[in-house]
Amino acid sequence: MAIFLNTFLKTLAIFLSITFIVILSSLALNLANNKGDENFIFVSGDENSPNSLAIIELNGIIIEKNIEFPNLAKNFIISPKQVKNYLDELVGIAPKIIIFSINSPGGTVSASKNLYDIIAKYKKNNDVEILVHTNELLASGGYWVSTSADEIYASYGSIVGSIGVKGPDWFYYDQPKSISTGIFGNRIETINGIKVFSNKAGKSKDIFNPFREPTKQEIKHLQNMVDEIYSDFVQLVSKNRKIEINTIINDIGGQIFTSKQALKSHLIDGEISLDELVKRTIKNNNFENYKIIKKNNQEIFLIKEIFSSNVRNVREFETNFKTQCLSIRTSITAILNYQSTGC
């Protein structure tokens, strides 16, 4: 009896595994065949209603995407150019309301400012209400972008804030002796040993060279750059969120806040889930009927990637992601929470 039961359970396990794989394969094929070329798909409501509400999900680091990522990697990047493509398509649809669901630790200054301008320009040129919602993280450059909206909301437990600018760290290895790499990262031993020679032209062209100390003038220059962008950031938040500049600098600062704390500091307009926000927005606008559309969820590619010899894609993703992390970490100015980027 024990032998029979053991054999039966093993057979059942194999059968269930095969069934699971077949279901996933069918799902992947079905999603791939029905993806279409449109960025937006109908979700619920009356498909013929003129009262459209569009939801755009944006997740990841905000960067100007100059590298062509495989589909898997695109789920972790917010590209201003791609968002502009979404909004260009919405011009023809003419939604009454757009909700950006943003989860981002921030990104580079240029990309964050560019994305802010893209959304602000669309709002100015179209009769549309724009809301931002986060259910996880809305920090630094992510918050910069969110101030382009009419209102900002967050789910319970979300992290909001980090109004500040972070310049790159300059690591100086005093008299390095040896440098080695391993599974736990780089290791550098100092006290004499290694000499580094570099060819350069132009004052401070070798800035961030880890084998020389920064000059006082270089430190001051970098700080001035950071202060300049920080001032712009503070003024933007003050203007769009109606918060006194002194309050932002002295009380809010570069700290991060829970959703409740962010509400008290007027960084957000309410603590609510995305689903409830959608329902409340429809109710507040007195729509007799409505149509909800959503950006085509690129997660459909995840299954497709699994079942298509994607070893090359995974390696390509890892390489490109590391490249982007390096470019962000060495950027002269970046507005993001480094601990949340996964870099």
Number of C-alpha atoms within 10 A of each C-alpha: 6 7 7 9 10 11 12 12 11 12 12 12 12 12 11 12 12 12 12 12 12 12 12 16 16 12 15 20 16 13 15 14 9 9 16 11 7 10 18 20 15 15 14 11 14 14 15 10 13 15 20 24 22 25 22 21 21 21 21 23 29 30 25 20 16 8 10 11 18 17 18 20 18 18 19 18 20 27 23 23 15 13 17 15 12 16 19 12 14 16 12 8 14 18 20 17 21 24 23 21 22 25 25 28 29 30 29 25 25 17 24 29 17 19 28 21 15 18 21 18 12 17 18 9 9 12 12 16 15 22 21 27 28 30 21 21 29 30 30 32 33 33 31 25 25 31 23 24 21 16 19 24 26 30 22 16 14 20 23 31 28 24 25 25 23 23 18 15 12 16 13 14 16 14 15 18 14 13 11 9 9 7 5 6 7 9 10 11 14 13 11 11 10 12 9 9 6 6 6 9 7 6 8 13 10 13 13 18 16 16 17 16 15 16 11 8 10 15 11 11 12 15 13 12 14 20 16 12 18 20 14 11 21 21 17 17 21 18 12 14 19 12 17 13 17 12 13 18 15 9 11 19 15 19 13 20 22 18 28 20 15 22 18 13 17 14 26 24 19 20 21 18 15 20 10 11 19 18 10 13 16 20 11 9 11 10 14 9 14 19 20 23 22 18 17 18 14 14 12 18 18 14 17 21 17 15 13 9 10 14 11 10 17 17 11 16 19 14 13 17 19 14 14 20 17 12 14 24 20 15 16 17 21 28 32 30 26 17 8 14 15 12 13
